[in-house]
Amino acid sequence: MPHASLKLIPGVDQNRTPALNEAAISESNLIRFVPDRQGMGLPQKLGGWTKLIATTQWDTVRALHE
């Protein structure tokens, strides 16, 4: 059960200080914003990162093909 409502402003705002930027996100890494019913954006983490190649390549890579 939530104790208080929280409305985040969608997007990352780095122009304001974290103290002034109470309802927005100041820093991000690997997130995206998904629209919800009220038209706001909900932050969602991007998960499921896997390596494309399991071994280390010591040569110069010219192109990657699957």
All heavy atoms as TSV, in Angstrom:
chain	resi	resn	atom	element	x	y	z
A	1	MET	N	N	0.841	-1.176	0.000
A	1	MET	CA	C	0.000	0.000	0.000
A	1	MET	C	C	0.886	1.239	0.000
A	1	MET	O	O	1.743	1.395	0.862
A	1	MET	CB	C	-0.885	-0.020	1.246
A	1	MET	CG	C	-1.845	1.104	1.297
A	1	MET	SD	S	-3.030	0.778	2.602
A	1	MET	CE	C	-3.190	2.390	3.247
A	2	PRO	N	N	0.712	2.147	-0.984
A	2	PRO	CA	C	1.578	3.328	-1.048
A	2	PRO	C	C	1.266	4.314	0.076
A	2	PRO	O	O	0.127	4.458	0.510
A	2	PRO	CB	C	1.270	3.915	-2.414
A	2	PRO	CG	C	-0.078	3.408	-2.772
A	2	PRO	CD	C	-0.210	2.072	-2.111
A	3	HIS	N	N	2.297	4.983	0.524
A	3	HIS	CA	C	2.149	5.986	1.576
A	3	HIS	C	C	1.897	7.374	1.017
A	3	HIS	O	O	1.239	8.188	1.631
A	3	HIS	CB	C	3.393	6.006	2.466
A	3	HIS	CG	C	3.596	4.730	3.212
A	3	HIS	ND1	N	2.867	4.389	4.312
A	3	HIS	CD2	C	4.424	3.688	2.987
A	3	HIS	CE1	C	3.246	3.216	4.755
A	3	HIS	NE2	N	4.202	2.764	3.958
A	4	ALA	N	N	2.441	7.658	-0.163
A	4	ALA	CA	C	2.262	8.960	-0.799
A	4	ALA	C	C	2.388	8.785	-2.305
A	4	ALA	O	O	3.041	7.869	-2.780
A	4	ALA	CB	C	3.298	9.953	-0.298
A	5	SER	N	N	1.765	9.673	-3.046
A	5	SER	CA	C	1.868	9.595	-4.498
A	5	SER	C	C	3.138	10.307	-4.958
A	5	SER	O	O	3.590	11.272	-4.341
A	5	SER	CB	C	0.645	10.207	-5.157
A	5	SER	OG	O	0.600	11.593	-4.883
A	6	LEU	N	N	3.681	9.830	-6.047
A	6	LEU	CA	C	4.893	10.397	-6.603
A	6	LEU	C	C	4.714	10.498	-8.101
A	6	LEU	O	O	4.455	9.510	-8.778
A	6	LEU	CB	C	6.108	9.517	-6.282
A	6	LEU	CG	C	7.420	9.924	-6.912
A	6	LEU	CD1	C	7.880	11.258	-6.345
A	6	LEU	CD2	C	8.462	8.868	-6.695
A	7	LYS	N	N	4.820	11.711	-8.652
A	7	LYS	CA	C	4.716	11.924	-10.087
A	7	LYS	C	C	6.062	12.410	-10.592
A	7	LYS	O	O	6.524	13.476	-10.212
A	7	LYS	CB	C	3.623	12.943	-10.413
A	7	LYS	CG	C	2.242	12.440	-10.118
A	7	LYS	CD	C	1.200	13.398	-10.621
A	7	LYS	CE	C	-0.186	12.834	-10.363
A	7	LYS	NZ	N	-1.229	13.696	-10.897
A	8	LEU	N	N	6.681	11.603	-11.447
A	8	LEU	CA	C	7.966	11.961	-12.019
A	8	LEU	C	C	7.759	12.642	-13.361
A	8	LEU	O	O	6.901	12.257	-14.145
A	8	LEU	CB	C	8.823	10.711	-12.220
A	8	LEU	CG	C	9.291	10.000	-10.961
A	8	LEU	CD1	C	10.019	8.729	-11.331
A	8	LEU	CD2	C	10.192	10.899	-10.157
A	9	ILE	N	N	8.558	13.640	-13.626
A	9	ILE	CA	C	8.544	14.310	-14.919
A	9	ILE	C	C	9.371	13.448	-15.862
A	9	ILE	O	O	10.512	13.106	-15.554
A	9	ILE	CB	C	9.138	15.721	-14.798
A	9	ILE	CG1	C	8.320	16.566	-13.823
A	9	ILE	CG2	C	9.234	16.391	-16.153
A	9	ILE	CD1	C	8.947	17.881	-13.468
A	10	PRO	N	N	8.817	13.061	-17.022
A	10	PRO	CA	C	9.590	12.205	-17.921
A	10	PRO	C	C	10.776	12.937	-18.528
A	10	PRO	O	O	10.722	14.139	-18.782
A	10	PRO	CB	C	8.580	11.798	-18.988
A	10	PRO	CG	C	7.523	12.827	-18.934
A	10	PRO	CD	C	7.481	13.330	-17.532
A	11	GLY	N	N	11.848	12.224	-18.710
A	11	GLY	CA	C	13.061	12.789	-19.286
A	11	GLY	C	C	14.117	13.038	-18.226
A	11	GLY	O	O	13.866	12.949	-17.025
A	12	VAL	N	N	15.311	13.318	-18.685
A	12	VAL	CA	C	16.451	13.585	-17.816
A	12	VAL	C	C	16.782	15.062	-17.924
A	12	VAL	O	O	17.017	15.571	-19.016
A	12	VAL	CB	C	17.667	12.718	-18.217
A	12	VAL	CG1	C	18.847	13.014	-17.329
A	12	VAL	CG2	C	17.303	11.244	-18.145
A	13	ASP	N	N	16.777	15.766	-16.797
A	13	ASP	CA	C	17.053	17.199	-16.768
A	13	ASP	C	C	18.353	17.426	-16.009
A	13	ASP	O	O	18.404	17.305	-14.797
A	13	ASP	CB	C	15.905	17.949	-16.092
A	13	ASP	CG	C	16.059	19.457	-16.181
A	13	ASP	OD1	O	16.979	19.918	-16.881
A	13	ASP	OD2	O	15.251	20.157	-15.560
A	14	GLN	N	N	19.423	17.764	-16.736
A	14	GLN	CA	C	20.708	18.006	-16.104
A	14	GLN	C	C	21.000	19.483	-15.918
A	14	GLN	O	O	22.050	19.842	-15.409
A	14	GLN	CB	C	21.828	17.377	-16.932
A	14	GLN	CG	C	21.783	15.875	-16.945
A	14	GLN	CD	C	22.937	15.281	-17.706
A	14	GLN	OE1	O	23.534	15.926	-18.560
A	14	GLN	NE2	N	23.258	14.049	-17.400
A	15	ASN	N	N	20.084	20.351	-16.323
A	15	ASN	CA	C	20.305	21.787	-16.175
A	15	ASN	C	C	20.053	22.265	-14.751
A	15	ASN	O	O	20.594	23.279	-14.344
A	15	ASN	CB	C	19.416	22.574	-17.143
A	15	ASN	CG	C	19.809	22.336	-18.579
A	15	ASN	OD1	O	20.964	22.071	-18.866
A	15	ASN	ND2	N	18.844	22.408	-19.466
A	16	ARG	N	N	19.241	21.570	-14.021
A	16	ARG	CA	C	18.957	21.936	-12.630
A	16	ARG	C	C	19.814	21.102	-11.687
A	16	ARG	O	O	20.250	20.010	-12.022
A	16	ARG	CB	C	17.495	21.684	-12.302
A	16	ARG	CG	C	16.542	22.553	-13.052
A	16	ARG	CD	C	15.148	22.274	-12.621
A	16	ARG	NE	N	14.190	23.121	-13.322
A	16	ARG	CZ	C	12.916	23.112	-13.079
A	16	ARG	NH1	N	12.411	22.307	-12.180
A	16	ARG	NH2	N	12.113	23.916	-13.749
A	17	THR	N	N	20.003	21.610	-10.496
A	17	THR	CA	C	20.720	20.843	-9.480
A	17	THR	C	C	19.808	19.744	-8.943
A	17	THR	O	O	18.578	19.841	-9.066
A	17	THR	CB	C	21.155	21.755	-8.318
A	17	THR	OG1	O	19.983	22.283	-7.680
A	17	THR	CG2	C	22.036	22.888	-8.807
A	18	PRO	N	N	20.351	18.689	-8.346
A	18	PRO	CA	C	19.487	17.641	-7.786
A	18	PRO	C	C	18.521	18.158	-6.720
A	18	PRO	O	O	17.427	17.622	-6.560
A	18	PRO	CB	C	20.483	16.648	-7.193
A	18	PRO	CG	C	21.704	16.819	-8.020
A	18	PRO	CD	C	21.747	18.280	-8.348
A	19	ALA	N	N	18.879	19.214	-5.992
A	19	ALA	CA	C	17.966	19.771	-4.987
A	19	ALA	C	C	16.766	20.459	-5.641
A	19	ALA	O	O	15.645	20.364	-5.146
A	19	ALA	CB	C	18.714	20.754	-4.094
A	20	LEU	N	N	16.986	21.159	-6.747
A	20	LEU	CA	C	15.887	21.818	-7.454
A	20	LEU	C	C	15.102	20.849	-8.336
A	20	LEU	O	O	13.962	21.115	-8.687
A	20	LEU	CB	C	16.434	22.954	-8.324
A	20	LEU	CG	C	17.004	24.152	-7.592
A	20	LEU	CD1	C	17.630	25.116	-8.582
A	20	LEU	CD2	C	15.917	24.847	-6.790
A	21	ASN	N	N	15.712	19.751	-8.676
A	21	ASN	CA	C	15.125	18.788	-9.584
A	21	ASN	C	C	14.441	17.664	-8.799
A	21	ASN	O	O	14.740	16.492	-8.989
A	21	ASN	CB	C	16.226	18.233	-10.495
A	21	ASN	CG	C	15.702	17.708	-11.771
A	21	ASN	OD1	O	14.537	17.867	-12.080
A	21	ASN	ND2	N	16.560	17.069	-12.530
A	22	GLU	N	N	13.503	18.006	-7.939
A	22	GLU	CA	C	12.891	17.026	-7.042
A	22	GLU	C	C	11.993	16.033	-7.770
A	22	GLU	O	O	11.936	14.869	-7.416
A	22	GLU	CB	C	12.084	17.731	-5.951
A	22	GLU	CG	C	12.927	18.522	-4.992
A	22	GLU	CD	C	12.082	19.207	-3.944
A	22	GLU	OE1	O	10.865	18.980	-3.920
A	22	GLU	OE2	O	12.646	19.970	-3.156
A	23	ALA	N	N	11.274	16.476	-8.801
A	23	ALA	CA	C	10.298	15.616	-9.454
A	23	ALA	C	C	10.791	15.072	-10.787
A	23	ALA	O	O	10.018	14.534	-11.553
A	23	ALA	CB	C	8.997	16.376	-9.664
A	24	ALA	N	N	12.070	15.187	-11.066
A	24	ALA	CA	C	12.614	14.684	-12.321
A	24	ALA	C	C	13.881	13.885	-12.044
A	24	ALA	O	O	14.358	13.812	-10.912
A	24	ALA	CB	C	12.910	15.827	-13.278
A	25	ILE	N	N	14.433	13.306	-13.075
A	25	ILE	CA	C	15.630	12.490	-12.949
A	25	ILE	C	C	16.823	13.324	-13.387
A	25	ILE	O	O	16.803	13.956	-14.447
A	25	ILE	CB	C	15.483	11.220	-13.800
A	25	ILE	CG1	C	14.326	10.379	-13.268
A	25	ILE	CG2	C	16.768	10.417	-13.806
A	25	ILE	CD1	C	13.996	9.176	-14.098
A	26	SER	N	N	17.880	13.341	-12.571
A	26	SER	CA	C	19.065	14.138	-12.874
A	26	SER	C	C	20.108	13.353	-13.652
A	26	SER	O	O	20.817	13.917	-14.473
A	26	SER	CB	C	19.698	14.652	-11.581
A	26	SER	OG	O	18.806	15.502	-10.914
A	27	GLU	N	N	20.247	12.057	-13.379
A	27	GLU	CA	C	21.228	11.214	-14.044
A	27	GLU	C	C	20.562	9.913	-14.455
A	27	GLU	O	O	19.628	9.456	-13.796
A	27	GLU	CB	C	22.398	10.897	-13.114
A	27	GLU	CG	C	23.219	12.088	-12.708
A	27	GLU	CD	C	24.351	11.705	-11.777
A	27	GLU	OE1	O	24.619	10.503	-11.625
A	27	GLU	OE2	O	24.955	12.612	-11.212
A	28	SER	N	N	21.046	9.326	-15.535
A	28	SER	CA	C	20.475	8.058	-15.968
A	28	SER	C	C	21.541	7.196	-16.622
A	28	SER	O	O	22.557	7.691	-17.084
A	28	SER	CB	C	19.331	8.288	-16.952
A	28	SER	OG	O	19.844	8.787	-18.163
A	29	ASN	N	N	21.270	5.902	-16.644
A	29	ASN	CA	C	22.130	4.957	-17.317
A	29	ASN	C	C	21.273	3.765	-17.702
A	29	ASN	O	O	20.742	3.067	-16.835
A	29	ASN	CB	C	23.282	4.528	-16.415
A	29	ASN	CG	C	24.272	3.661	-17.137
A	29	ASN	OD1	O	24.243	3.574	-18.363
A	29	ASN	ND2	N	25.150	3.010	-16.395
A	30	LEU	N	N	21.116	3.544	-18.995
A	30	LEU	CA	C	20.385	2.395	-19.530
A	30	LEU	C	C	18.925	2.366	-19.090
A	30	LEU	O	O	18.427	1.352	-18.603
A	30	LEU	CB	C	21.086	1.079	-19.150
A	30	LEU	CG	C	22.518	0.935	-19.625
A	30	LEU	CD1	C	23.114	-0.345	-19.085
A	30	LEU	CD2	C	22.613	0.989	-21.119
A	31	ILE	N	N	18.203	3.495	-19.238
A	31	ILE	CA	C	16.770	3.508	-18.965
A	31	ILE	C	C	16.039	4.058	-20.177
A	31	ILE	O	O	16.639	4.701	-21.039
A	31	ILE	CB	C	16.398	4.346	-17.715
A	31	ILE	CG1	C	16.751	5.827	-17.921
A	31	ILE	CG2	C	17.016	3.795	-16.471
A	31	ILE	CD1	C	16.197	6.718	-16.846
A	32	ARG	N	N	14.751	3.762	-20.247
A	32	ARG	CA	C	13.884	4.342	-21.272
A	32	ARG	C	C	12.594	4.755	-20.599
A	32	ARG	O	O	12.285	4.327	-19.488
A	32	ARG	CB	C	13.635	3.351	-22.399
A	32	ARG	CG	C	12.890	2.115	-21.944
A	32	ARG	CD	C	12.677	1.185	-23.089
A	32	ARG	NE	N	12.176	-0.085	-22.575
A	32	ARG	CZ	C	12.146	-1.191	-23.267
A	32	ARG	NH1	N	12.595	-1.207	-24.496
A	32	ARG	NH2	N	11.682	-2.290	-22.748
A	33	PHE	N	N	11.810	5.598	-21.268
A	33	PHE	CA	C	10.558	6.078	-20.714
A	33	PHE	C	C	9.407	5.484	-21.504
A	33	PHE	O	O	9.330	5.629	-22.716
A	33	PHE	CB	C	10.513	7.605	-20.730
A	33	PHE	CG	C	11.482	8.214	-19.768
A	33	PHE	CD1	C	12.763	8.547	-20.160
A	33	PHE	CD2	C	11.116	8.425	-18.456
A	33	PHE	CE1	C	13.656	9.090	-19.276
A	33	PHE	CE2	C	12.016	8.973	-17.563
A	33	PHE	CZ	C	13.285	9.301	-17.971
A	34	VAL	N	N	8.502	4.795	-20.801
A	34	VAL	CA	C	7.350	4.141	-21.402
A	34	VAL	C	C	6.119	4.968	-21.052
A	34	VAL	O	O	5.897	5.292	-19.883
A	34	VAL	CB	C	7.207	2.703	-20.856
A	34	VAL	CG1	C	6.021	2.007	-21.464
A	34	VAL	CG2	C	8.477	1.925	-21.101
A	35	PRO	N	N	5.294	5.370	-22.041
A	35	PRO	CA	C	4.103	6.165	-21.721
A	35	PRO	C	C	3.076	5.369	-20.927
A	35	PRO	O	O	2.918	4.167	-21.121
A	35	PRO	CB	C	3.553	6.559	-23.091
A	35	PRO	CG	C	4.182	5.641	-24.059
A	35	PRO	CD	C	5.445	5.138	-23.462
A	36	ASP	N	N	2.383	6.055	-20.014
A	36	ASP	CA	C	1.340	5.418	-19.224
A	36	ASP	C	C	-0.013	6.047	-19.561
A	36	ASP	O	O	-0.141	6.804	-20.516
A	36	ASP	CB	C	1.650	5.505	-17.726
A	36	ASP	CG	C	1.663	6.928	-17.207
A	36	ASP	OD1	O	1.681	7.853	-18.025
A	36	ASP	OD2	O	1.644	7.113	-15.989
A	37	ARG	N	N	-1.047	5.746	-18.790
A	37	ARG	CA	C	-2.415	6.213	-19.077
A	37	ARG	C	C	-2.574	7.723	-18.962
A	37	ARG	O	O	-3.364	8.327	-19.663
A	37	ARG	CB	C	-3.404	5.545	-18.125
A	37	ARG	CG	C	-3.529	4.080	-18.343
A	37	ARG	CD	C	-4.518	3.489	-17.376
A	37	ARG	NE	N	-4.411	2.042	-17.379
A	37	ARG	CZ	C	-4.787	1.275	-16.394
A	37	ARG	NH1	N	-5.318	1.803	-15.315
A	37	ARG	NH2	N	-4.655	-0.024	-16.474
A	38	GLN	N	N	-1.853	8.355	-18.055
A	38	GLN	CA	C	-1.979	9.798	-17.854
A	38	GLN	C	C	-1.122	10.600	-18.832
A	38	GLN	O	O	-1.099	11.816	-18.773
A	38	GLN	CB	C	-1.576	10.178	-16.419
A	38	GLN	CG	C	-2.585	9.781	-15.363
A	38	GLN	CD	C	-2.418	8.338	-14.920
A	38	GLN	OE1	O	-1.342	7.765	-15.074
A	38	GLN	NE2	N	-3.462	7.749	-14.384
A	39	GLY	N	N	-0.424	9.935	-19.733
A	39	GLY	CA	C	0.414	10.635	-20.685
A	39	GLY	C	C	1.807	10.942	-20.173
A	39	GLY	O	O	2.594	11.560	-20.875
A	40	MET	N	N	2.099	10.538	-18.965
A	40	MET	CA	C	3.428	10.741	-18.407
A	40	MET	C	C	4.313	9.577	-18.835
A	40	MET	O	O	3.844	8.572	-19.335
A	40	MET	CB	C	3.371	10.808	-16.878
A	40	MET	CG	C	2.513	11.934	-16.333
A	40	MET	SD	S	3.196	13.545	-16.629
A	40	MET	CE	C	4.522	13.550	-15.477
A	41	GLY	N	N	5.591	9.700	-18.642
A	41	GLY	CA	C	6.507	8.620	-18.968
A	41	GLY	C	C	7.007	7.942	-17.712
A	41	GLY	O	O	7.465	8.599	-16.784
A	42	LEU	N	N	6.902	6.630	-17.678
A	42	LEU	CA	C	7.415	5.866	-16.549
A	42	LEU	C	C	8.808	5.353	-16.884
A	42	LEU	O	O	9.007	4.766	-17.946
A	42	LEU	CB	C	6.492	4.681	-16.247
A	42	LEU	CG	C	5.079	5.023	-15.811
A	42	LEU	CD1	C	4.244	3.761	-15.705
A	42	LEU	CD2	C	5.105	5.757	-14.495
A	43	PRO	N	N	9.793	5.581	-15.998
A	43	PRO	CA	C	11.132	5.076	-16.293
A	43	PRO	C	C	11.166	3.554	-16.177
A	43	PRO	O	O	10.576	2.972	-15.269
A	43	PRO	CB	C	12.014	5.735	-15.235
A	43	PRO	CG	C	11.093	6.140	-14.154
A	43	PRO	CD	C	9.753	6.351	-14.769
A	44	GLN	N	N	11.846	2.916	-17.112
A	44	GLN	CA	C	11.960	1.465	-17.114
A	44	GLN	C	C	13.404	1.128	-17.448
A	44	GLN	O	O	13.993	1.694	-18.364
A	44	GLN	CB	C	11.020	0.880	-18.165
A	44	GLN	CG	C	11.025	-0.624	-18.224
A	44	GLN	CD	C	10.123	-1.127	-19.328
A	44	GLN	OE1	O	10.175	-0.648	-20.456
A	44	GLN	NE2	N	9.288	-2.074	-18.989
A	45	LYS	N	N	13.966	0.208	-16.691
A	45	LYS	CA	C	15.352	-0.164	-16.948
A	45	LYS	C	C	15.434	-1.043	-18.187
A	45	LYS	O	O	14.511	-1.778	-18.511
A	45	LYS	CB	C	15.970	-0.889	-15.764
A	45	LYS	CG	C	15.438	-2.280	-15.539
A	45	LYS	CD	C	16.204	-2.976	-14.450
A	45	LYS	CE	C	15.767	-4.438	-14.385
A	45	LYS	NZ	N	16.661	-5.235	-13.627
A	46	LEU	N	N	16.524	-0.905	-18.885
A	46	LEU	CA	C	16.791	-1.769	-20.029
A	46	LEU	C	C	17.594	-2.947	-19.508
A	46	LEU	O	O	18.713	-2.783	-19.054
A	46	LEU	CB	C	17.579	-1.026	-21.106
A	46	LEU	CG	C	16.860	0.113	-21.802
A	46	LEU	CD1	C	17.816	0.806	-22.754
A	46	LEU	CD2	C	15.682	-0.409	-22.569
A	47	GLY	N	N	17.030	-4.119	-19.541
A	47	GLY	CA	C	17.708	-5.275	-18.985
A	47	GLY	C	C	18.013	-6.314	-20.027
A	47	GLY	O	O	17.655	-6.197	-21.190
A	48	GLY	N	N	18.673	-7.357	-19.593
A	48	GLY	CA	C	18.961	-8.477	-20.458
A	48	GLY	C	C	20.148	-8.267	-21.371
A	48	GLY	O	O	20.100	-8.625	-22.536
A	49	TRP	N	N	21.210	-7.691	-20.865
A	49	TRP	CA	C	22.386	-7.475	-21.696
A	49	TRP	C	C	23.191	-8.765	-21.756
A	49	TRP	O	O	23.489	-9.394	-20.752
A	49	TRP	CB	C	23.255	-6.352	-21.119
A	49	TRP	CG	C	22.562	-5.044	-21.134
A	49	TRP	CD1	C	21.886	-4.472	-20.104
A	49	TRP	CD2	C	22.436	-4.157	-22.240
A	49	TRP	NE1	N	21.359	-3.269	-20.490
A	49	TRP	CE2	C	21.685	-3.053	-21.799
A	49	TRP	CE3	C	22.886	-4.171	-23.543
A	49	TRP	CZ2	C	21.384	-1.994	-22.634
A	49	TRP	CZ3	C	22.578	-3.108	-24.362
A	49	TRP	CH2	C	21.833	-2.040	-23.903
A	50	THR	N	N	23.548	-9.178	-22.945
A	50	THR	CA	C	24.380	-10.360	-23.146
A	50	THR	C	C	25.525	-10.004	-24.084
A	50	THR	O	O	25.423	-9.091	-24.900
A	50	THR	CB	C	23.586	-11.530	-23.763
A	50	THR	OG1	O	23.052	-11.113	-25.008
A	50	THR	CG2	C	22.462	-11.962	-22.843
A	51	LYS	N	N	26.602	-10.765	-23.971
A	51	LYS	CA	C	27.740	-10.544	-24.849
A	51	LYS	C	C	27.440	-11.133	-26.216
A	51	LYS	O	O	26.870	-12.208	-26.341
A	51	LYS	CB	C	28.988	-11.208	-24.276
A	51	LYS	CG	C	29.527	-10.531	-23.047
A	51	LYS	CD	C	30.833	-11.176	-22.629
A	51	LYS	CE	C	31.425	-10.472	-21.437
A	51	LYS	NZ	N	32.713	-11.039	-21.052
A	52	LEU	N	N	27.843	-10.425	-27.259
A	52	LEU	CA	C	27.665	-10.917	-28.614
A	52	LEU	C	C	28.677	-12.024	-28.908
A	52	LEU	O	O	28.355	-13.038	-29.498
A	52	LEU	CB	C	27.810	-9.773	-29.617
A	52	LEU	CG	C	27.635	-10.136	-31.084
A	52	LEU	CD1	C	26.222	-10.646	-31.340
A	52	LEU	CD2	C	27.921	-8.944	-31.960
A	53	ILE	N	N	29.914	-11.819	-28.477
A	53	ILE	CA	C	30.978	-12.799	-28.683
A	53	ILE	C	C	31.533	-13.163	-27.309
A	53	ILE	O	O	31.888	-12.286	-26.522
A	53	ILE	CB	C	32.087	-12.219	-29.587
A	53	ILE	CG1	C	31.505	-11.818	-30.938
A	53	ILE	CG2	C	33.217	-13.211	-29.762
A	53	ILE	CD1	C	32.451	-11.052	-31.809
A	54	ALA	N	N	31.628	-14.452	-27.020
A	54	ALA	CA	C	32.052	-14.899	-25.693
A	54	ALA	C	C	33.559	-14.762	-25.485
A	54	ALA	O	O	34.021	-14.604	-24.356
A	54	ALA	CB	C	31.634	-16.349	-25.468
A	55	THR	N	N	34.339	-14.805	-26.552
A	55	THR	CA	C	35.796	-14.739	-26.409
A	55	THR	C	C	36.297	-13.326	-26.692
A	55	THR	O	O	35.636	-12.527	-27.348
A	55	THR	CB	C	36.474	-15.712	-27.397
A	55	THR	OG1	O	36.113	-15.346	-28.723
A	55	THR	CG2	C	36.057	-17.142	-27.128
A	56	THR	N	N	37.483	-13.038	-26.216
A	56	THR	CA	C	38.099	-11.735	-26.438
A	56	THR	C	C	38.775	-11.722	-27.803
A	56	THR	O	O	39.511	-12.639	-28.147
A	56	THR	CB	C	39.138	-11.450	-25.339
A	56	THR	OG1	O	38.499	-11.530	-24.079
A	56	THR	CG2	C	39.747	-10.076	-25.511
A	57	GLN	N	N	38.535	-10.669	-28.569
A	57	GLN	CA	C	39.143	-10.527	-29.892
A	57	GLN	C	C	40.368	-9.630	-29.771
A	57	GLN	O	O	40.267	-8.489	-29.347
A	57	GLN	CB	C	38.138	-9.911	-30.871
A	57	GLN	CG	C	36.906	-10.734	-31.090
A	57	GLN	CD	C	37.206	-12.027	-31.815
A	57	GLN	OE1	O	38.051	-12.070	-32.693
A	57	GLN	NE2	N	36.521	-13.083	-31.448
A	58	TRP	N	N	41.530	-10.139	-30.147
A	58	TRP	CA	C	42.747	-9.352	-30.057
A	58	TRP	C	C	43.081	-8.685	-31.386
A	58	TRP	O	O	43.881	-7.767	-31.441
A	58	TRP	CB	C	43.912	-10.234	-29.612
A	58	TRP	CG	C	43.699	-10.753	-28.229
A	58	TRP	CD1	C	43.328	-12.005	-27.878
A	58	TRP	CD2	C	43.804	-10.025	-27.008
A	58	TRP	NE1	N	43.201	-12.108	-26.518
A	58	TRP	CE2	C	43.497	-10.902	-25.953
A	58	TRP	CE3	C	44.132	-8.705	-26.700
A	58	TRP	CZ2	C	43.504	-10.508	-24.627
A	58	TRP	CZ3	C	44.148	-8.316	-25.372
A	58	TRP	CH2	C	43.833	-9.213	-24.356
A	59	ASP	N	N	42.484	-9.127	-32.473
A	59	ASP	CA	C	42.728	-8.532	-33.776
A	59	ASP	C	C	41.800	-7.349	-33.997
A	59	ASP	O	O	40.823	-7.156	-33.261
A	59	ASP	CB	C	42.528	-9.553	-34.886
A	59	ASP	CG	C	43.544	-10.696	-34.797
A	59	ASP	OD1	O	44.644	-10.449	-34.300
A	59	ASP	OD2	O	43.211	-11.819	-35.212
A	60	THR	N	N	42.043	-6.586	-35.023
A	60	THR	CA	C	41.188	-5.475	-35.400
A	60	THR	C	C	39.902	-6.030	-36.021
A	60	THR	O	O	39.961	-6.799	-36.973
A	60	THR	CB	C	41.892	-4.547	-36.402
A	60	THR	OG1	O	43.112	-4.093	-35.819
A	60	THR	CG2	C	41.013	-3.363	-36.743
A	61	VAL	N	N	38.772	-5.642	-35.472
A	61	VAL	CA	C	37.490	-6.107	-35.981
A	61	VAL	C	C	37.072	-5.210	-37.133
A	61	VAL	O	O	36.974	-4.003	-36.994
A	61	VAL	CB	C	36.433	-6.107	-34.860
A	61	VAL	CG1	C	35.082	-6.522	-35.399
A	61	VAL	CG2	C	36.867	-6.997	-33.718
A	62	ARG	N	N	36.798	-5.802	-38.286
A	62	ARG	CA	C	36.387	-5.048	-39.470
A	62	ARG	C	C	34.874	-4.990	-39.595
A	62	ARG	O	O	34.322	-3.985	-40.008
A	62	ARG	CB	C	36.970	-5.678	-40.726
A	62	ARG	CG	C	38.474	-5.809	-40.701
A	62	ARG	CD	C	39.133	-4.487	-40.952
A	62	ARG	NE	N	40.576	-4.664	-40.997
A	62	ARG	CZ	C	41.452	-3.799	-40.589
A	62	ARG	NH1	N	41.044	-2.660	-40.089
A	62	ARG	NH2	N	42.722	-4.031	-40.649
A	63	ALA	N	N	34.168	-6.073	-39.235
A	63	ALA	CA	C	32.712	-6.122	-39.323
A	63	ALA	C	C	32.202	-7.273	-38.449
A	63	ALA	O	O	32.929	-8.214	-38.167
A	63	ALA	CB	C	32.259	-6.341	-40.758
A	64	LEU	N	N	30.969	-7.151	-37.974
A	64	LEU	CA	C	30.334	-8.209	-37.187
A	64	LEU	C	C	29.167	-8.775	-37.968
A	64	LEU	O	O	28.321	-8.036	-38.443
A	64	LEU	CB	C	29.838	-7.668	-35.841
A	64	LEU	CG	C	30.894	-7.190	-34.865
A	64	LEU	CD1	C	30.228	-6.593	-33.628
A	64	LEU	CD2	C	31.793	-8.337	-34.447
A	65	HIS	N	N	29.131	-10.083	-38.114
A	65	HIS	CA	C	28.044	-10.764	-38.818
A	65	HIS	C	C	27.470	-11.817	-37.890
A	65	HIS	O	O	28.201	-12.499	-37.176
A	65	HIS	CB	C	28.553	-11.438	-40.105
A	65	HIS	CG	C	29.122	-10.471	-41.086
A	65	HIS	ND1	N	28.338	-9.700	-41.889
A	65	HIS	CD2	C	30.407	-10.140	-41.373
A	65	HIS	CE1	C	29.111	-8.937	-42.637
A	65	HIS	NE2	N	30.374	-9.183	-42.345
A	66	GLU	N	N	26.162	-11.973	-37.927
A	66	GLU	CA	C	25.524	-13.010	-37.103
A	66	GLU	C	C	25.322	-14.256	-37.890
A	66	GLU	O	O	25.180	-14.308	-39.048
A	66	GLU	CB	C	24.180	-12.512	-36.581
A	66	GLU	CG	C	24.360	-11.426	-35.565
A	66	GLU	CD	C	23.041	-11.046	-34.930
A	66	GLU	OE1	O	22.152	-11.909	-34.822
A	66	GLU	OE2	O	22.901	-9.893	-34.567
